[in-house]
Amino acid sequence: MSTVASRTFKSTPERDAARTWTEIVELLTQGKIGAARTELLAVAGIAASVIADQAPKEAAITVTCDGPRTRIYCVYDDDAVEGSDANETPLGFDPLKGDWRISLPCLIDDLGWVQSALKKHSNRITARDLNDAVSGAAEVAAKSAGLVFDLKGFLGS
C-alpha cells in the first residue's frame, strides 16, 4: 500500500465552499503560482459545488502523484465551527509532484454534469460517485511507481 497523508478542512458554516476549495488549493500548491494552481482554480466553482453538497465529508478528495497519496476531507456544521477534528497543516511533500491527478467525490445525481464540466477545464481533475473508490488508473500509476504492496507476491501465492 502506498503512503497516505490525510487532511481535514473546516467548511460550512466556518467558511463557504468556495473558500474551502481555495484553502485546499493553497495546501496542494504549497502557495506556489503556476500551471497546477491555475488548473485547480479553473474548476473552483465545480469543486465548490461538490464541497457544498458535503460529498467530501465521508469520501475523500483524493490526490495522487509521483509521491504519497493525499486524502482530503471536510467537516461541516458544528464540527466545522468547533474545528477540533480539522487538520489543515501543510504537507511535508509536494502533493502535485510529477503526474498528479485529483478525484473529487460527487453525489450520484450530480455526477454527469460535474464530470462534463471538469472535462472542459482539466484532464487531471475528475469526479467519481462518492461511493466508489478512486479509479484504477491511479492505482496502476501507483503500482508502476512501486508504491503498492503486492500481498500475493509477498506471500508467494
N, C-alpha and C positions, 0 to 999 in steps of 0.2 A: 504494500500500500504506500502511496506517496505521502510526503509530509504535508500536513494541512494546518493552515492558520485560520482562526475564526475571529470575526469582529462582529459586534452588535451595536447598531446605531439607534439613537433616540429619534423617533419620528413623531407623528401627530399625537397630541397637540403641542408637544415641546417645540417642534419645528415642522413646517409644512413639508409635503412630499418632495417638492422641487428643491427646497433647501437641503433635505436629507440626501437627495441624489448628488447635489453639489459637494456635500461633505464626503460622500463615498468617492466621488471623482478625485477630491483632494487626497484622500488616502491612497487610492490606486496610482495616481500620477506623482505622488510624493511632492506635490506643489510645482512640478516642472511644467513648463509651457512646451507644447509640441504637438505632433500629429495624433498621438494617443489621446491627449486631453481634448483636442478638437473633435475627434471621433466620439468620445464619451459625451461631450456637451451637445453634440448634434442630435443625440437621442434623449436629451433631458426630459422633454415632455412625455415621451413614451415611457421612459423609466419611472418618472414621477407618477404616472397613471398606475403602473404596476405596484409601486410603493403605497399609493393611496388606497388601493384595493386590499392592502395588508397581505399580499402574496408572500413577501419575504419574512413573515412572522414565524412560520414553521419550516418553510422551504427556502434554502439559501440562494442568494445571488452567488453564482459560482464562477470564480475566475481561475482559469488555467493558463500556464505559461511554461517557459523552459525551466522554471524553478518550482517551488512549493505551490500547492493549490490554496486558494483563499476562498473561504465561505463567509458571506456577509448576510446577517440577519437584521431585522428591525424590531424594536419594541414600540408598543403603542399604548395609548390611553394612560392610565395611572402609572404603568410601568415606565412609560417614556418620561413623564413628569418627575417621578422619583429618581429614575436613572441608575439605580443600583445594579441592574443587570447589563447595563451598557458597557462596552469596551471599544472605544474609538481610538485607541493608542496607535501610533504609527507602526508599520510593519518593519521588521529587521531585514527585509529583502525587497527587491523590485518585483511587484506582483504583475508587471506588464513586460517582463523580460522576454525577448525573443518572440516566438509565435504565440501571442496571447489570444485568449478567447474569453467571452463573458456569456453566461447563460442566465437569463432572467426567469424566475418562476412567474407563472401567469395563471389567472383564473381561466378555466376552460372556455367560458363564454366569450372571453376577450382574446383568446389565443390567435385566432385567424387575423384579426386586424393588427394586433401587436406584431406578429411575425412579418406581415406585409409592410408595415410602417418601418420596422427596423431594417428590413432588406433594402429600403431606399437610401439608408444612410451608412450601413456597415455590413460587411460580411463576417466580421469578428464578433458582433454582438447579436445574440439570438434569444429567442424565447422558447420555453417549454411549459407544458402542463405542470403546475406546481406539484402534482402527484407523481411525476416522472423523475427518474434520475437524470443526471447530466448525460447528454448524448454520447454514444460510443466513440465518436471522433476524438473527443477529449481523452477518453480512456486509451485509445490507440496511440495518441501522441505521447501520453504519459508513459505507456508501456515501452514505446520505441526509445524514449529517453532513459529507460531503465529505472523508472520510478515506481513501478507496480510490482508488489511482491507476488510471485507465482507460487502459490501454496502447493499445487500438484507437482510442479517441477522440483520444489524443495523436498517434498516427501517422497519423490520418485514414483508417483502414481501414474 
